[in-house]
């Protein structure tokens, strides 16, 4: 992979994040809140470590975000039925309603991405999934081993 490819990947990520953030801010939310509620609406209750990983956040920052979302009645904390020591996070009814508004706010951004990429959107999804998964699992090369 060339330096230019890495630069273009960074530029695309920055532009996508900015457009999503702008759309969500216009709906009274932010990207982190949207990621959290999207996960919880899709999967149901999740432990904090899963929420943090999905939202691309460090655990302490995610915990503070979830605290704020609990205070706003967007999410709920409940004990895990199978392991009472664990706490799961769920989307509340108010959180699901907010997510519907937020999803409507980002619909235009999704449409624009699809217009830009065209019929290759499924290929792009698969390539990005493969890249993200591979980068998570692969150890960094050791320059001294070279």
Secondary structure as GFF3:
##gff-version 3
##sequence-region A 1 146
A	DSSP	alpha_helix	3	26	.	.	.	ID=ss1
A	DSSP	alpha_helix	31	43	.	.	.	ID=ss2
A	DSSP	beta_strand	46	47	.	.	.	ID=ss3
A	DSSP	alpha_helix	48	54	.	.	.	ID=ss4
A	DSSP	alpha_helix	59	71	.	.	.	ID=ss5
A	DSSP	beta_strand	75	79	.	.	.	ID=ss6
A	DSSP	beta_strand	87	91	.	.	.	ID=ss7
A	DSSP	alpha_helix	93	117	.	.	.	ID=ss8
A	DSSP	three_ten_helix	118	120	.	.	.	ID=ss9
A	DSSP	alpha_helix	121	137	.	.	.	ID=ss10
A	DSSP	three_ten_helix	143	145	.	.	.	ID=ss11
###
